[in-house]
Amino acid sequence: MVARFNRRKFLVYGSATLGTSMLLKACGTTTTTPEAGGGTTEGGTAPSGETVKVGILHSLSGTMAISETTVVDAEKLAIKEINDAGGVLGQQIEAVVEDGASDWPTFAEKAEKLIDQDQVAVVFGCWTSASRKAVLPVFESKDHMLWYPVQYEGQECSKNIFYTGAAPNQQIEPAVDWLLENKGKDFFLVGSDYVFPRTANTIIKEQLKAKGGNTVGEDYLPLGNTEVTPIITKIKAALPNGGVIFNSLNGDSNVAFFKQLQGAGMGPDLYPVMSVSVAEEEVRQIGPEFLVGHLASWNYFQTVETPENEKWVADFKAEYGEDRVTNDPMEAAYIMVYLWKQAVEAAGSFDIAAVRAAAYGQNMAAPEGPVTMNANHHLSKTVRIGEVKEDGMFEILWATDGPIDPEPWNQFVPDTKGFACDWSDPAKGEKFEI
């Protein structure tokens, strides 16, 4: 599973600049003011000059607010830092913030507003795959650009989205391999009832078949549902002597799940839970005492030892408070703002097509380690597995020895095995046979 970092050369093909400029010119100090449709604009500290608007679209209310509000904080911090350093192409970034409210049609409506009414140059947003799928037709029909910061199920490679979270081969698949080697072969799959958990579990079942593991059960909760007792009863019946629980629940459901799992006497010694949507912020809000000994697979933990991470954690706490924590989606959100800035500066323009072409090959020394944007619109990333400790932090138990190249089209699922994506070559594009 460990793959060496491959320094690719990307073909950046020419593209004509189309349409009008995405710039909004304004003079004077940028302030926080209400926007039509309920949004707010937030900018930097420069006393004067032109601004460029960007959209921030996440759930600030509803079941997903437990996770997404912190991602917004990370994006705002990146924007503040960039503005304080002079902005991008000499312009200050002005963020228009919209609340998707954990409601997928609302995400689509807000995406349209950001593009058509606010005329943003880019949108940073979404968490769940359901919200991303809801806005995808908007960005594709308008040929606009979304940067998406959360690990997901793959099986998608849009020209209009850059994905800075993990593809399945950079999170889910390594986690399954590690569990098979270290925790057992019998798996019960539990997730929220929408596209990410169901697709992720399809991949896991195929991987277990190929690697000699067993899927002993599978169950789902509607997103936001906290009636977890029936699922825990099913897990205990399917795994009477213990076994692996692979958890892709999202949002508030995790609070009830871990508390009731402990209440049922199902501790990590016999029932280790591997989560792919529970990070430091969720641990903090659920309570570390309910998660100690359980596991998570991510590309980043706050405990990663890099100089860049030490600085970022210190800067984040200085901005938002010493009691705050960082996590993987926050880090992916933070670095995507910088990667977009680098692409804009490489293109010398805010034009969507020019920025898209210039994004290929962009790299940085991120808090998680080195990352590079591939021509399939996904990042090369290091994979890590951590265990929750009493202080709410993760002890890193295992990591790849360098970044893993992303595979948007899954190589365990028969329908997508043998396919790849390459937007630097128009003849290949979204899906081509290797």
C-alpha positions as CSV (number, residue, x, y, z in Angstrom):
1,M,0.0,0.0,0.0
2,V,2.9,2.3,0.6
3,A,3.8,4.2,-2.6
4,R,6.7,6.5,-3.1
5,F,6.2,10.1,-4.0
6,N,6.3,10.5,-7.8
7,R,7.4,13.9,-9.1
8,R,5.2,14.1,-12.2
9,K,5.5,16.6,-15.0
10,F,2.2,18.0,-15.9
11,L,1.2,19.1,-19.4
12,V,-0.4,22.5,-19.1
13,Y,-2.3,23.1,-22.2
14,G,-3.3,26.5,-23.5
15,S,-6.8,27.7,-23.1
16,A,-8.5,30.9,-24.2
17,T,-9.8,33.2,-21.6
18,L,-13.5,33.5,-21.8
19,G,-16.1,35.8,-20.4
20,T,-15.7,38.8,-18.3
21,S,-13.3,39.3,-15.4
22,M,-14.3,37.9,-12.0
23,L,-13.0,41.0,-10.2
24,L,-15.0,43.3,-8.1
25,K,-13.3,46.7,-7.6
26,A,-13.8,48.5,-4.4
27,C,-12.0,51.2,-2.5
28,G,-11.5,51.8,1.2
29,T,-11.1,49.4,4.1
30,T,-12.9,46.1,3.8
31,T,-15.4,45.6,6.6
32,T,-17.9,42.9,7.6
33,T,-21.2,43.7,6.1
34,P,-24.4,41.8,5.3
35,E,-24.9,40.6,1.8
36,A,-28.1,39.8,0.0
37,G,-29.3,36.3,0.6
38,G,-28.0,36.2,4.1
39,G,-24.2,36.1,3.3
40,T,-21.5,38.1,4.9
41,T,-18.3,39.5,3.4
42,E,-15.0,39.4,5.3
43,G,-11.7,40.8,4.1
44,G,-8.2,41.8,5.3
45,T,-6.6,44.7,6.9
46,A,-5.2,46.7,3.9
47,P,-6.3,50.3,4.0
48,S,-7.2,50.6,0.4
49,G,-7.1,48.9,-3.0
50,E,-9.0,46.5,-5.2
51,T,-10.6,43.3,-3.9
52,V,-11.5,40.0,-5.5
53,K,-14.4,38.1,-4.0
54,V,-14.3,34.4,-3.1
55,G,-17.1,32.3,-1.8
56,I,-17.1,30.2,1.4
57,L,-20.0,27.7,1.4
58,H,-20.4,25.4,4.4
59,S,-22.9,24.3,7.0
60,L,-22.9,26.8,9.8
61,S,-26.2,25.4,11.2
62,G,-27.8,21.9,11.3
63,T,-26.3,18.5,12.0
64,M,-23.1,19.2,10.0
65,A,-22.2,22.4,11.8
66,I,-20.3,20.3,14.4
67,S,-17.7,19.7,11.7
68,E,-18.0,22.5,9.1
69,T,-17.8,25.6,11.2
70,T,-14.2,24.9,12.1
71,V,-13.4,24.4,8.4
72,V,-14.7,28.0,7.8
73,D,-12.3,29.2,10.5
74,A,-9.4,27.6,8.7
75,E,-10.3,29.2,5.4
76,K,-10.7,32.6,7.0
77,L,-7.3,32.3,8.6
78,A,-5.7,31.5,5.3
79,I,-7.4,34.5,3.7
80,K,-6.4,36.8,6.5
81,E,-2.8,35.7,6.2
82,I,-2.8,36.2,2.4
83,N,-4.3,39.6,2.7
84,D,-1.8,40.6,5.4
85,A,1.0,39.6,3.1
86,G,-0.3,41.7,0.2
87,G,-3.2,39.7,-1.2
88,V,-3.2,37.9,-4.5
89,L,-2.2,39.7,-7.7
90,G,-2.1,42.8,-5.7
91,Q,-5.7,42.5,-4.6
92,Q,-7.2,41.8,-1.2
93,I,-9.4,38.7,-0.9
94,E,-13.0,39.4,0.2
95,A,-14.8,36.3,1.4
96,V,-18.6,36.0,0.9
97,V,-19.7,33.5,3.5
98,E,-22.9,31.4,3.0
99,D,-24.6,28.8,5.2
100,G,-25.6,25.6,3.4
101,A,-27.5,24.7,6.6
102,S,-26.9,21.0,6.3
103,D,-29.5,21.0,3.5
104,W,-28.5,19.9,0.0
105,P,-30.9,22.1,-2.0
106,T,-29.8,25.1,0.0
107,F,-26.2,24.3,-1.0
108,A,-27.2,24.4,-4.6
109,E,-29.1,27.7,-4.2
110,K,-26.2,29.3,-2.3
111,A,-23.7,28.2,-5.0
112,E,-25.8,29.9,-7.7
113,K,-26.0,33.1,-5.6
114,L,-22.2,33.1,-5.1
115,I,-21.6,32.7,-8.8
116,D,-24.3,34.8,-10.4
117,Q,-25.0,37.5,-7.8
118,D,-21.7,37.9,-5.9
119,Q,-19.6,37.1,-9.0
120,V,-16.9,35.3,-6.9
121,A,-13.7,34.1,-8.5
122,V,-13.8,30.7,-6.8
123,V,-15.8,28.9,-4.1
124,F,-14.3,27.0,-1.2
125,G,-16.9,24.7,0.2
126,C,-19.0,21.6,1.2
127,W,-18.3,18.7,3.5
128,T,-20.7,15.9,2.8
129,S,-20.7,14.3,-0.6
130,A,-24.4,14.9,-0.7
131,S,-23.8,18.7,-0.6
132,R,-21.0,18.3,-3.2
133,K,-23.2,16.3,-5.5
134,A,-25.9,19.0,-5.1
135,V,-23.7,21.8,-6.2
136,L,-21.8,19.9,-8.9
137,P,-24.3,20.6,-11.7
138,V,-24.2,24.3,-10.8
139,F,-20.5,24.5,-11.2
140,E,-20.4,22.4,-14.3
141,S,-23.3,24.3,-16.1
142,K,-21.6,27.6,-15.3
143,D,-18.1,26.3,-15.9
144,H,-17.0,27.7,-12.5
145,M,-14.6,26.4,-9.9
146,L,-15.1,24.7,-6.5
147,W,-12.3,23.7,-4.1
148,Y,-13.5,20.8,-1.8
149,P,-11.5,20.0,1.3
150,V,-12.8,16.8,2.7
151,Q,-11.9,13.1,2.2
152,Y,-14.6,11.4,0.1
153,E,-15.6,8.2,-1.7
154,G,-14.0,8.9,-5.0
155,Q,-15.8,7.7,-8.2
156,E,-15.8,11.3,-9.4
157,C,-13.4,13.5,-11.3
158,S,-15.0,16.8,-12.3
159,K,-13.2,19.5,-14.4
160,N,-14.8,22.1,-12.1
161,I,-13.7,20.7,-8.7
162,F,-10.3,20.5,-7.1
163,Y,-10.3,17.9,-4.3
164,T,-7.8,18.5,-1.4
165,G,-9.0,15.8,0.9
166,A,-8.2,12.1,0.5
167,A,-9.4,9.8,-2.3
168,P,-10.2,6.3,-1.0
169,N,-6.8,4.9,-1.7
170,Q,-5.4,7.6,0.5
171,Q,-7.6,6.9,3.5
172,I,-10.1,4.1,3.4
173,E,-8.1,1.4,1.7
174,P,-5.0,1.8,3.8
175,A,-7.2,1.7,6.9
176,V,-8.7,-1.6,5.8
177,D,-5.3,-3.1,5.1
178,W,-4.0,-2.0,8.5
179,L,-7.1,-3.3,10.3
180,L,-6.8,-6.7,8.6
181,E,-3.2,-6.9,9.7
182,N,-3.6,-5.6,13.3
183,K,-7.2,-6.0,14.5
184,G,-9.0,-8.9,12.7
185,K,-10.8,-10.0,9.7
186,D,-14.5,-9.6,10.7
187,F,-16.0,-6.1,9.9
188,F,-19.3,-4.5,10.7
189,L,-19.9,-1.4,8.5
190,V,-21.9,1.5,9.9
191,G,-22.5,4.8,8.2
192,S,-24.9,7.7,7.6
193,D,-27.4,7.1,4.8
194,Y,-26.1,9.1,1.9
195,V,-23.6,8.7,-1.0
196,F,-20.2,8.8,0.9
197,P,-20.8,6.0,3.4
198,R,-22.7,3.8,0.9
199,T,-20.0,4.1,-1.8
200,A,-17.2,3.8,0.8
201,N,-18.7,0.6,2.1
202,T,-19.1,-0.8,-1.4
203,I,-15.3,-0.2,-1.8
204,I,-14.6,-1.8,1.6
205,K,-16.7,-4.9,0.8
206,E,-14.8,-5.4,-2.5
207,Q,-11.5,-4.9,-0.8
208,L,-12.4,-7.4,2.0
209,K,-13.3,-10.0,-0.6
210,A,-10.0,-9.5,-2.3
211,K,-7.9,-9.5,0.9
212,G,-9.7,-12.4,2.8
213,G,-11.7,-10.3,5.2
214,N,-15.4,-10.7,6.0
215,T,-18.3,-8.3,6.1
216,V,-20.5,-9.6,8.8
217,G,-23.0,-6.7,8.8
218,E,-23.8,-3.3,7.4
219,D,-26.3,-0.7,8.6
220,Y,-27.1,3.0,8.1
221,L,-28.7,5.9,10.0
222,P,-30.3,8.9,8.3
223,L,-27.9,11.9,8.6
224,G,-28.5,13.6,11.9
225,N,-30.4,10.6,13.4
226,T,-29.3,9.7,17.0
227,E,-31.3,6.5,17.4
228,V,-28.2,4.3,17.4
229,T,-29.4,1.5,19.8
230,P,-30.7,-0.8,17.1
231,I,-27.4,-0.6,15.2
232,I,-25.4,-1.4,18.4
233,T,-27.7,-4.3,19.0
234,K,-27.0,-5.6,15.5
235,I,-23.3,-5.2,15.9
236,K,-23.2,-7.2,19.1
237,A,-25.3,-9.9,17.5
238,A,-23.1,-10.1,14.4
239,L,-19.8,-9.9,16.4
240,P,-20.6,-11.6,19.8
241,N,-16.9,-12.1,20.5
242,G,-15.7,-8.8,19.2
243,G,-14.5,-7.5,15.8
244,V,-13.8,-4.4,13.8
245,I,-16.4,-1.6,13.4
246,F,-15.7,0.6,10.4
247,N,-17.5,3.9,11.0
248,S,-18.5,6.4,8.3
249,L,-21.2,8.2,10.4
250,N,-21.1,11.9,10.0
251,G,-22.3,14.8,12.1
252,D,-24.2,14.6,15.4
253,S,-24.9,10.8,15.0
254,N,-21.3,10.2,16.2
255,V,-22.0,11.7,19.6
256,A,-24.8,9.2,20.3
257,F,-22.9,6.3,18.7
258,F,-19.8,6.5,20.8
259,K,-21.6,7.3,24.1
260,Q,-24.0,4.3,23.7
261,L,-21.2,2.0,22.4
262,Q,-19.4,2.6,25.7
263,G,-22.6,2.3,27.6
264,A,-23.1,-1.1,26.1
265,G,-19.7,-2.2,27.4
266,M,-18.3,-2.5,23.9
267,G,-14.8,-1.0,24.4
268,P,-12.0,-0.7,21.9
269,D,-10.2,-3.8,23.3
270,L,-12.9,-6.0,21.6
271,Y,-14.7,-3.6,19.4
272,P,-12.1,-1.2,17.9
273,V,-13.9,1.5,15.8
274,M,-12.0,2.9,12.8
275,S,-13.6,6.2,11.8
276,V,-13.1,8.2,8.7
277,S,-15.1,11.3,9.6
278,V,-14.1,11.7,13.3
279,A,-11.2,14.0,13.9
280,E,-9.9,16.2,16.8
281,E,-12.8,18.6,16.7
282,E,-15.4,15.8,16.9
283,V,-13.4,14.1,19.7
284,R,-13.4,17.4,21.6
285,Q,-17.2,17.8,21.2
286,I,-18.1,14.2,21.9
287,G,-15.7,13.9,24.8
288,P,-12.4,12.1,24.7
289,E,-13.5,9.8,27.5
290,F,-15.9,8.1,25.0
291,L,-13.3,7.6,22.3
292,V,-10.0,6.7,24.0
293,G,-8.5,3.7,22.3
294,H,-10.6,4.0,19.1
295,L,-9.0,4.8,15.7
296,A,-9.1,7.1,12.8
297,S,-7.5,7.3,9.4
298,W,-6.5,10.7,8.0
299,N,-3.7,12.4,6.2
300,Y,-3.2,14.9,9.0
301,F,-3.4,14.9,12.8
302,Q,-2.6,17.9,15.0
303,T,0.2,15.7,16.4
304,V,2.1,15.6,13.0
305,E,5.7,16.6,13.6
306,T,6.6,19.1,10.9
307,P,7.8,22.7,11.3
308,E,4.9,23.8,9.1
309,N,2.4,22.1,11.4
310,E,4.0,23.6,14.6
311,K,3.6,27.0,13.1
312,W,0.1,26.5,11.8
313,V,-1.2,25.1,15.1
314,A,0.4,28.0,17.0
315,D,-1.1,30.6,14.5
316,F,-4.5,29.0,14.6
317,K,-4.6,29.0,18.4
318,A,-3.4,32.6,18.5
319,E,-6.3,33.6,16.2
320,Y,-9.1,31.5,17.7
321,G,-8.0,30.5,21.3
322,E,-5.7,28.1,23.0
323,D,-8.6,25.6,23.6
324,R,-9.1,25.1,19.9
325,V,-7.8,22.1,17.9
326,T,-6.9,21.5,14.3
327,N,-7.8,18.5,12.2
328,D,-7.6,17.0,8.7
329,P,-10.5,18.8,6.9
330,M,-9.4,22.1,8.5
331,E,-5.8,21.6,7.2
332,A,-7.0,20.6,3.7
333,A,-9.3,23.7,3.7
334,Y,-6.4,25.9,4.8
335,I,-4.0,24.7,2.2
336,M,-6.5,24.8,-0.6
337,V,-6.8,28.6,-0.3
338,Y,-3.0,28.8,-0.7
339,L,-2.9,26.4,-3.6
340,W,-5.6,28.4,-5.4
341,K,-3.6,31.6,-4.7
342,Q,-0.5,30.0,-6.2
343,A,-2.4,28.9,-9.3
344,V,-3.9,32.4,-9.7
345,E,-0.4,33.9,-9.5
346,A,1.0,31.3,-11.9
347,A,-1.8,32.1,-14.4
348,G,-1.4,35.8,-13.8
349,S,-5.2,36.0,-13.9
350,F,-8.4,35.1,-12.1
351,D,-9.8,33.6,-15.2
352,I,-11.3,30.1,-14.4
353,A,-9.8,28.2,-17.3
354,A,-6.3,29.8,-16.8
355,V,-6.3,29.1,-13.1
356,R,-7.4,25.5,-13.7
357,A,-4.5,24.9,-16.1
358,A,-2.0,26.6,-13.8
359,A,-3.2,24.5,-10.8
360,Y,-1.6,21.3,-12.1
361,G,1.7,20.6,-10.4
362,Q,1.2,23.3,-7.7
363,N,2.8,22.1,-4.5
364,M,3.6,23.2,-1.0
365,A,5.2,22.1,2.2
366,A,1.8,21.8,4.0
367,P,1.4,21.1,7.8
368,E,0.7,17.5,6.9
369,G,3.9,17.3,4.7
370,P,4.5,17.8,1.0
371,V,1.4,17.9,-1.3
372,T,1.2,18.2,-5.0
373,M,-1.9,18.9,-7.2
374,N,-2.2,16.1,-9.8
375,A,-3.8,16.5,-13.3
376,N,-6.8,14.5,-11.9
377,H,-7.6,17.4,-9.6
378,H,-6.6,15.5,-6.5
379,L,-3.6,15.9,-4.2
380,S,-0.7,13.5,-3.5
381,K,-0.9,13.0,0.3
382,T,0.7,11.0,3.1
383,V,-1.6,8.5,4.9
384,R,-1.7,8.2,8.7
385,I,-3.6,6.1,11.3
386,G,-4.1,7.4,14.8
387,E,-5.5,6.3,18.1
388,V,-7.4,8.6,20.4
389,K,-5.6,9.4,23.7
390,E,-7.0,10.8,27.0
391,D,-6.1,14.3,26.0
392,G,-8.2,14.1,22.9
393,M,-5.2,14.0,20.6
394,F,-4.3,11.2,18.3
395,E,-1.1,9.1,18.7
396,I,0.1,8.3,15.2
397,L,0.4,4.5,15.0
398,W,1.3,4.2,11.3
399,A,2.1,6.3,8.3
400,T,3.2,5.8,4.7
401,D,6.8,6.9,4.1
402,G,5.7,9.6,1.7
403,P,2.8,11.0,-0.3
404,I,0.5,8.5,-2.1
405,D,-0.7,9.5,-5.6
406,P,-4.6,9.7,-5.7
407,E,-6.8,7.3,-7.6
408,P,-10.3,9.0,-8.1
409,W,-11.6,5.9,-9.9
410,N,-11.5,2.9,-7.5
411,Q,-9.4,-0.1,-8.4
412,F,-11.4,-2.6,-6.3
413,V,-14.8,-1.8,-7.7
414,P,-15.3,-3.8,-10.9
415,D,-17.1,-0.9,-12.8
416,T,-14.1,1.5,-12.3
417,K,-11.1,-0.8,-12.2
418,G,-8.6,0.1,-14.9
419,F,-9.8,3.7,-15.3
420,A,-8.1,7.0,-14.5
421,C,-8.6,10.8,-14.9
422,D,-6.4,13.4,-16.5
423,W,-7.7,16.9,-17.2
424,S,-4.3,18.1,-18.5
425,D,-5.0,16.0,-21.7
426,P,-8.4,16.8,-23.3
427,A,-8.4,13.4,-25.0
428,K,-8.4,11.7,-21.6
429,G,-10.3,14.0,-19.3
430,E,-12.8,12.7,-16.7
431,K,-12.4,9.0,-17.3
432,F,-10.2,7.0,-19.6
433,E,-9.0,3.4,-19.7
434,I,-5.5,3.0,-18.5
